[in-house]
Amino acid sequence: MSLLTQSIGLAKKAKHRFQDQLRARTPVYLSPVRRIEQVALNERLCAMTFDDGPCRLPANPDNHDGKPLTLVLAETLEQYGARGSFDVVGDTSNNYPDHKGKHGSATWGGVAYDHYPDFAKDADGGAVHCPELIDRLLQGGHEITNHTYSHILFGRKNLVYAQRKHLPDLESAVEDVKRLNHYLKEHHNYTMTLSRPPHYVDGIAGGFDSYDAYALAGVQYMAASFDGAGWLPLATYEAEVEAMWKPVAQKLAENPDYFCGQIIFQKDGYNMARRSPVADGLGKQLELLTQHGYQVVTVSELLERSPFRDVPQSDRRAAAARVLLEHGWCPAFRDNSLRPSTVLTRGALAMMAFGWDGVPLRVQLLRKERGLPFDDCKITHPYAAALILAQQKGCLTVSQGRIRPDDPVTAEELLQFLAAKLGKAPEHIPAKVTHGDLFLLVADLLQA
């Protein structure tokens, strides 16, 4: 392994440790958009995602008779009765002028922008140039998800991509997602519901992030919980293939249920050394998973089986929360957890009921295009827009300029809220209401 490759790997690990530490210190709020990494599941089901395709070029080294790499992956999955989620781009051919970065570095495919499947070979990749591969994936029962049309960073990423260009604002990020959605719908009659930002860069200029973009685009954030490897170049191709299957074997040996509900990250393209170990490593991963009784399904199928990360669908509170989801409520936190034992606050109640409706208003607030009708909540608070709507609809009252977002909801306040929101209210409400209590109460009212 080269010094550069080691540096990239260490930078990735340092970034992940930093992000884990940051998450541990940062409060988590309810959100219309959930970051879907893993779901609570007792069955041996998992999902695999494949970024940056489709790719018409053959695998490198080519051990598959010149077949397009994407076709090799689809056929390998199908050999094991598996279905993948292919996180495709639209077209990177407009990402010029640019020049090729250093071989084996993070800029291997372009210094200013990404180019897939390789620099100056954009016409052999992306949904626009490879419609036959999109059709083939759909025929095989695989899922197509949105990795943006042009794969341009949503915002800055100085640690690895100091020279990389990024989109200028929130509207540009939303447009790049919607453009690919529209293309798939128009040309393949397919609706995408999941998206992953380029290189997992969430920050967007103006104080926004990918969650704001996805809320405006109407998609959910598809992440992953396990790195299938292959993207990082090693000394030899054989070492890269081993780096894909060996960690899977180790995890299964330690705990055969380790991959239950997990989403595995893969790459439908070349790594930084312009090789594609996924072409041969994928089969070895699938063989191991199959030997341990796993079925690999799409991310959407995984969510259908169990939508949330901390409570399985067999729990009646999760089943009730799913009813709320289906009716446009926001019962889950941004990390896709339900945390049903959490005491319900006025702010959380407003967010559950008005989170989606408040998305455009949140943009206005962050741009300071309007103020708040109360004094005890900042414009930047994640629940500010929902609280405004709850107050306007007569669901929550403002007293002496205070909306009291962090106060627990009383039984009387909840009765008022549900009566105003749904036109009906439950006969009995616990004195101390938790999120799980609300799921059950509202699901009963919605289904009545």
C-alpha positions as CSV (number, residue, x, y, z in Angstrom):
1,M,0.0,0.0,0.0
2,S,1.4,3.4,-1.0
3,L,1.9,6.2,1.5
4,L,-0.8,8.2,-0.3
5,T,-3.3,5.3,0.0
6,Q,-2.5,4.9,3.7
7,S,-3.0,8.6,4.2
8,I,-6.4,8.5,2.5
9,G,-7.4,5.5,4.6
10,L,-6.3,7.1,7.8
11,A,-8.1,10.3,6.8
12,K,-11.3,8.4,6.3
13,K,-11.0,6.7,9.7
14,A,-10.2,10.0,11.4
15,K,-13.2,11.5,9.7
16,H,-15.5,8.7,10.8
17,R,-14.2,8.9,14.4
18,F,-14.8,12.7,14.4
19,Q,-18.3,12.3,13.0
20,D,-19.1,9.6,15.7
21,Q,-17.8,11.9,18.4
22,L,-19.7,14.9,16.9
23,R,-23.0,12.8,16.8
24,A,-22.5,11.8,20.4
25,R,-22.3,15.5,21.4
26,T,-25.0,16.8,19.1
27,P,-28.7,16.8,20.1
28,V,-30.8,14.7,17.7
29,Y,-34.1,16.2,16.5
30,L,-37.1,14.8,14.7
31,S,-36.9,15.2,10.9
32,P,-38.9,14.6,7.8
33,V,-35.8,13.2,6.2
34,R,-34.2,10.3,8.0
35,R,-30.6,9.0,7.5
36,I,-31.2,5.3,6.8
37,E,-28.1,3.3,7.7
38,Q,-29.4,0.2,9.4
39,V,-32.8,-1.1,10.6
40,A,-33.9,-3.1,13.6
41,L,-34.4,-6.6,12.3
42,N,-34.1,-10.1,13.8
43,E,-34.2,-11.8,10.4
44,R,-31.1,-12.4,8.3
45,L,-31.8,-9.8,5.7
46,C,-29.4,-7.1,4.6
47,A,-29.0,-4.7,1.7
48,M,-26.2,-3.8,-0.7
49,T,-25.8,-0.4,-2.4
50,F,-23.6,0.3,-5.4
51,D,-22.5,3.9,-6.1
52,D,-21.5,5.9,-9.2
53,G,-22.8,3.7,-12.0
54,P,-24.1,2.5,-14.3
55,C,-20.7,1.6,-15.9
56,R,-20.5,0.3,-19.4
57,L,-16.8,-0.3,-19.3
58,P,-15.6,-3.9,-18.5
59,A,-14.2,-4.9,-15.1
60,N,-10.5,-4.2,-14.6
61,P,-8.9,-6.7,-14.7
62,D,-11.5,-8.2,-17.0
63,N,-12.3,-11.7,-15.9
64,H,-15.8,-11.6,-17.3
65,D,-15.5,-11.7,-21.1
66,G,-15.8,-7.9,-21.6
67,K,-19.2,-7.5,-20.0
68,P,-20.1,-4.1,-18.7
69,L,-19.2,-3.9,-15.0
70,T,-22.8,-3.1,-14.0
71,L,-24.0,-6.2,-15.8
72,V,-21.4,-8.3,-14.0
73,L,-22.6,-7.0,-10.7
74,A,-26.3,-7.6,-11.6
75,E,-25.7,-11.1,-12.8
76,T,-23.6,-11.9,-9.7
77,L,-26.3,-10.7,-7.4
78,E,-29.0,-12.7,-9.3
79,Q,-26.8,-15.8,-9.1
80,Y,-27.4,-15.7,-5.4
81,G,-31.1,-14.7,-5.6
82,A,-30.1,-11.2,-4.4
83,R,-31.3,-7.7,-5.4
84,G,-29.2,-4.6,-5.1
85,S,-29.8,-0.9,-4.8
86,F,-27.8,0.9,-7.5
87,D,-27.1,4.5,-6.6
88,V,-26.7,5.9,-10.0
89,V,-25.5,9.3,-11.4
90,G,-27.0,11.0,-14.4
91,D,-24.2,12.4,-16.6
92,T,-20.8,13.8,-15.6
93,S,-19.8,14.8,-19.1
94,N,-20.6,18.5,-18.4
95,N,-18.0,18.6,-15.5
96,Y,-15.3,20.2,-17.7
97,P,-13.0,22.0,-18.1
98,D,-11.0,19.8,-15.7
99,H,-7.8,17.8,-15.7
100,K,-7.0,14.3,-14.4
101,G,-5.7,13.9,-10.9
102,K,-2.9,11.8,-9.6
103,H,-3.4,8.0,-10.2
104,G,-4.2,6.3,-6.9
105,S,-5.4,9.5,-5.3
106,A,-8.8,10.8,-4.4
107,T,-8.7,13.0,-7.5
108,W,-8.0,10.1,-9.9
109,G,-11.1,10.9,-12.0
110,G,-10.7,14.7,-12.0
111,V,-9.4,17.5,-9.8
112,A,-12.3,20.0,-10.0
113,Y,-15.1,17.5,-10.5
114,D,-15.8,13.8,-10.6
115,H,-16.0,11.9,-14.0
116,Y,-17.5,8.5,-14.2
117,P,-16.5,5.9,-15.0
118,D,-13.2,7.7,-15.6
119,F,-11.7,10.9,-16.8
120,A,-12.7,11.6,-20.5
121,K,-14.8,8.4,-20.5
122,D,-18.0,10.0,-19.2
123,A,-20.0,8.6,-22.2
124,D,-19.5,5.1,-20.9
125,G,-21.2,5.8,-17.6
126,G,-24.3,7.4,-16.0
127,A,-28.0,6.8,-16.5
128,V,-28.1,9.2,-19.5
129,H,-25.5,7.3,-21.5
130,C,-26.3,3.8,-20.4
131,P,-30.1,3.4,-20.7
132,E,-29.8,-0.3,-21.6
133,L,-28.1,-0.9,-18.2
134,I,-30.8,0.9,-16.3
135,D,-33.4,-1.2,-18.1
136,R,-31.4,-4.4,-17.3
137,L,-31.2,-3.5,-13.6
138,L,-35.0,-2.9,-13.5
139,Q,-35.7,-6.2,-15.3
140,G,-33.6,-8.0,-12.7
141,G,-35.7,-6.6,-9.8
142,H,-32.9,-4.3,-8.6
143,E,-33.6,-0.8,-7.2
144,I,-32.4,2.5,-8.6
145,T,-31.5,5.3,-6.2
146,N,-30.4,8.9,-6.7
147,H,-26.7,9.8,-6.4
148,T,-27.5,13.1,-8.1
149,Y,-27.4,14.0,-11.8
150,S,-23.9,15.4,-12.0
151,H,-22.2,14.1,-8.8
152,I,-21.0,17.6,-7.9
153,L,-20.3,18.1,-4.1
154,F,-23.2,19.8,-2.2
155,G,-20.6,21.9,-0.3
156,R,-17.0,22.2,0.7
157,K,-14.9,19.2,1.7
158,N,-11.5,20.6,2.5
159,L,-9.9,17.6,4.1
160,V,-9.7,15.5,0.9
161,Y,-11.1,17.7,-1.9
162,A,-9.5,21.1,-1.2
163,Q,-9.6,22.0,-5.0
164,R,-12.9,20.4,-5.7
165,K,-15.8,22.6,-7.0
166,H,-19.1,22.5,-5.2
167,L,-22.7,23.6,-5.8
168,P,-23.3,27.3,-4.9
169,D,-26.6,27.0,-3.0
170,L,-29.5,24.9,-1.8
171,E,-31.5,25.4,-5.0
172,S,-28.7,23.9,-7.0
173,A,-28.5,20.8,-4.8
174,V,-32.3,20.3,-5.0
175,E,-32.2,20.7,-8.8
176,D,-29.4,18.2,-9.2
177,V,-31.4,15.6,-7.3
178,K,-34.7,16.4,-9.0
179,R,-33.1,16.4,-12.4
180,L,-32.1,12.8,-12.1
181,N,-35.5,11.9,-10.6
182,H,-37.2,13.5,-13.6
183,Y,-34.9,11.7,-16.0
184,L,-35.6,8.3,-14.6
185,K,-39.4,9.0,-14.5
186,E,-39.5,10.3,-18.1
187,H,-37.2,7.7,-19.7
188,H,-37.8,4.6,-17.6
189,N,-41.1,5.4,-15.8
190,Y,-39.4,4.8,-12.5
191,T,-39.8,6.7,-9.3
192,M,-36.7,7.0,-7.0
193,T,-37.4,7.6,-3.3
194,L,-33.8,7.3,-1.9
195,S,-30.7,9.4,-2.4
196,R,-27.1,9.6,-1.2
197,P,-25.1,12.9,-1.5
198,P,-21.8,12.8,-3.4
199,H,-19.0,11.7,-1.1
200,Y,-21.5,12.0,1.9
201,V,-20.9,15.8,2.0
202,D,-23.9,17.2,3.9
203,G,-23.1,20.9,4.3
204,I,-24.6,23.4,1.8
205,A,-23.8,27.1,1.6
206,G,-26.1,29.4,3.5
207,G,-26.5,27.3,6.6
208,F,-28.4,24.5,4.9
209,D,-27.6,20.8,4.5
210,S,-28.5,17.7,2.5
211,Y,-31.5,17.0,4.8
212,D,-33.0,20.3,3.7
213,A,-32.3,19.5,0.0
214,Y,-33.8,16.0,0.3
215,A,-36.9,17.4,2.1
216,L,-37.5,19.8,-0.7
217,A,-36.8,17.0,-3.3
218,G,-39.1,14.6,-1.5
219,V,-36.6,11.8,-1.0
220,Q,-35.0,10.0,2.0
221,Y,-31.3,9.9,2.9
222,M,-29.8,6.5,2.1
223,A,-26.6,5.9,4.0
224,A,-24.8,2.6,4.9
225,S,-23.6,0.9,8.1
226,F,-20.9,-1.4,6.7
227,D,-18.1,-0.5,4.2
228,G,-17.8,-3.3,1.6
229,A,-14.4,-1.9,0.7
230,G,-12.9,-2.1,-2.8
231,W,-12.7,1.6,-3.3
232,L,-9.4,2.0,-1.6
233,P,-6.4,0.8,-3.7
234,L,-4.0,-1.7,-2.2
235,A,-0.7,-3.2,-3.3
236,T,-2.4,-5.8,-5.6
237,Y,-5.8,-6.6,-7.1
238,E,-5.9,-9.8,-5.0
239,A,-5.4,-7.8,-1.8
240,E,-8.2,-5.5,-2.8
241,V,-10.6,-8.5,-3.4
242,E,-9.5,-10.0,-0.1
243,A,-10.2,-6.7,1.6
244,M,-13.8,-7.0,0.4
245,W,-14.7,-10.5,1.7
246,K,-12.4,-11.1,4.6
247,P,-14.0,-8.5,7.0
248,V,-17.4,-10.0,6.1
249,A,-16.1,-13.5,7.1
250,Q,-14.6,-12.1,10.3
251,K,-17.9,-10.4,11.4
252,L,-19.9,-13.5,10.6
253,A,-17.5,-15.7,12.6
254,E,-17.8,-13.3,15.6
255,N,-21.6,-13.0,15.3
256,P,-23.7,-14.8,12.6
257,D,-26.5,-12.2,13.1
258,Y,-24.1,-9.2,12.7
259,F,-25.5,-8.2,9.3
260,C,-29.2,-8.4,10.2
261,G,-30.8,-5.1,8.9
262,Q,-27.4,-3.7,7.7
263,I,-26.8,-1.7,4.5
264,I,-23.5,-2.5,2.9
265,F,-21.7,0.1,0.8
266,Q,-20.2,-1.0,-2.5
267,K,-19.0,0.8,-5.7
268,D,-20.2,0.2,-9.2
269,G,-17.1,1.5,-10.8
270,Y,-13.3,1.7,-10.6
271,N,-11.3,2.4,-7.4
272,M,-8.5,5.0,-7.2
273,A,-6.1,2.6,-9.0
274,R,-8.7,2.2,-11.8
275,R,-9.4,-1.4,-10.8
276,S,-12.7,-3.0,-10.0
277,P,-12.3,-5.6,-7.2
278,V,-16.1,-5.5,-6.7
279,A,-16.4,-7.6,-9.8
280,D,-14.8,-10.6,-8.1
281,G,-15.2,-9.6,-4.4
282,L,-19.0,-9.3,-4.6
283,G,-19.5,-13.0,-5.3
284,K,-17.3,-14.0,-2.4
285,Q,-19.3,-11.7,-0.1
286,L,-22.6,-13.1,-1.3
287,E,-21.3,-16.7,-0.9
288,L,-20.5,-16.0,2.8
289,L,-23.8,-14.3,3.5
290,T,-25.7,-17.1,1.7
291,Q,-23.9,-19.8,3.7
292,H,-25.1,-18.0,6.9
293,G,-28.7,-17.9,5.7
294,Y,-28.9,-14.3,4.6
295,Q,-31.0,-12.9,1.9
296,V,-29.8,-9.7,0.2
297,V,-32.7,-7.3,-0.7
298,T,-33.0,-3.7,-1.8
299,V,-32.9,-0.9,0.7
300,S,-36.6,-0.2,0.1
301,E,-37.5,-3.9,0.7
302,L,-35.5,-3.7,3.9
303,L,-37.4,-0.6,5.0
304,E,-40.7,-2.3,4.1
305,R,-39.7,-5.1,6.5
306,S,-38.6,-2.7,9.3
307,P,-38.5,1.1,8.8
308,F,-36.6,2.2,11.9
309,R,-33.2,1.6,13.4
310,D,-34.0,1.0,17.1
311,V,-37.5,-0.6,17.3
312,P,-38.4,-3.6,15.2
313,Q,-41.7,-3.7,13.3
314,S,-43.0,-6.4,15.6
315,D,-43.2,-3.8,18.3
316,R,-46.7,-2.2,18.2
317,R,-45.2,1.3,18.7
318,A,-43.1,0.9,15.6
319,A,-46.2,-0.4,13.7
320,A,-48.1,2.6,14.9
321,A,-45.2,5.0,13.9
322,R,-45.3,3.5,10.5
323,V,-49.0,4.5,10.2
324,L,-48.0,8.1,11.0
325,L,-45.3,7.9,8.3
326,E,-47.8,6.8,5.8
327,H,-50.1,9.8,6.7
328,G,-47.3,12.4,6.3
329,W,-46.3,12.7,9.9
330,C,-42.6,12.8,11.1
331,P,-42.4,10.3,14.0
332,A,-38.7,9.5,13.6
333,F,-35.5,11.3,14.5
334,R,-33.0,12.4,11.9
335,D,-30.9,9.2,12.7
336,N,-34.0,7.1,11.9
337,S,-34.6,6.2,15.5
338,L,-38.0,6.3,17.2
339,R,-36.9,6.5,20.9
340,P,-40.4,5.7,22.0
341,S,-39.7,6.1,25.7
342,T,-38.7,9.8,25.2
343,V,-41.1,12.2,27.0
344,L,-43.1,14.2,24.4
345,T,-42.4,17.9,24.3
346,R,-44.5,20.6,22.6
347,G,-41.8,21.2,20.0
348,A,-41.6,17.5,19.1
349,L,-45.3,17.3,18.9
350,A,-45.4,20.2,16.4
351,M,-42.6,18.7,14.4
352,M,-44.3,15.3,14.1
353,A,-47.5,16.9,12.8
354,F,-46.2,19.7,10.7
355,G,-42.6,18.7,9.8
356,W,-43.2,18.2,6.1
357,D,-45.5,21.2,5.8
358,G,-42.8,23.4,7.5
359,V,-40.0,22.6,5.0
360,P,-40.4,25.7,2.8
361,L,-41.0,27.9,5.8
362,R,-37.8,26.6,7.4
363,V,-35.9,27.8,4.3
364,Q,-37.5,31.3,4.7
365,L,-36.6,31.4,8.4
366,L,-32.9,30.4,7.8
367,R,-32.7,33.2,5.2
368,K,-34.3,35.5,7.7
369,E,-37.1,36.4,5.3
370,R,-39.5,36.4,8.2
371,G,-39.4,36.4,12.0
372,L,-41.0,34.3,14.7
373,P,-44.3,35.1,16.6
374,F,-42.7,34.0,19.9
375,D,-39.6,34.9,21.9
376,D,-38.3,31.7,23.4
377,C,-37.3,29.8,20.2
378,K,-34.5,30.8,17.8
379,I,-35.0,30.9,14.0
380,T,-32.3,28.2,13.7
381,H,-34.2,25.7,15.9
382,P,-35.1,22.6,13.9
383,Y,-38.7,22.9,15.1
384,A,-39.2,26.6,14.6
385,A,-41.2,26.3,11.3
386,A,-43.4,23.5,12.7
387,L,-44.1,25.5,15.8
388,I,-45.3,28.5,13.7
389,L,-47.6,26.2,11.7
390,A,-48.9,24.6,14.9
391,Q,-49.7,28.0,16.4
392,Q,-51.4,29.2,13.2
393,K,-53.6,26.1,13.0
394,G,-54.7,26.6,16.6
395,C,-52.9,23.4,17.8
396,L,-50.6,25.2,20.2
397,T,-51.1,28.5,22.0
398,V,-48.6,31.3,22.6
399,S,-48.7,32.8,26.1
400,Q,-46.9,36.0,26.9
401,G,-44.8,35.6,23.8
402,R,-43.7,32.0,24.7
403,I,-44.3,28.8,22.8
404,R,-42.4,26.7,25.3
405,P,-40.9,24.1,22.8
406,D,-39.0,22.1,25.4
407,D,-41.9,21.7,27.9
408,P,-43.5,18.3,28.2
409,V,-47.0,18.2,26.6
410,T,-49.8,18.0,29.2
411,A,-52.9,15.8,28.6
412,E,-55.0,18.9,28.1
413,E,-52.6,20.4,25.5
414,L,-52.5,17.1,23.6
415,L,-56.3,17.0,23.5
416,Q,-56.4,20.5,22.1
417,F,-53.7,19.8,19.6
418,L,-55.2,16.6,18.2
419,A,-58.7,18.0,18.1
420,A,-57.4,21.0,16.1
421,K,-55.2,18.9,13.8
422,L,-57.4,15.8,13.2
423,G,-60.9,17.0,14.2
424,K,-61.0,14.3,16.9
425,A,-59.2,13.3,20.0
426,P,-58.8,10.1,22.0
427,E,-60.9,9.5,25.1
428,H,-58.0,8.8,27.4
429,I,-54.5,10.3,27.4
430,P,-51.7,9.4,29.9
431,A,-50.7,12.1,32.4
432,K,-47.1,11.8,31.2
433,V,-47.0,11.3,27.4
434,T,-44.1,9.6,25.6
435,H,-43.4,9.4,21.9
436,G,-44.6,5.8,21.9
437,D,-47.9,6.8,23.6
438,L,-48.4,9.4,20.8
439,F,-47.7,6.9,18.1
440,L,-50.4,4.6,19.4
441,L,-53.0,7.4,20.0
442,V,-52.6,9.0,16.6
443,A,-52.5,5.7,14.7
444,D,-55.8,4.8,16.3
445,L,-57.3,8.1,15.3
446,L,-56.0,8.0,11.7
447,Q,-57.3,4.4,11.2
448,A,-60.6,5.0,12.9
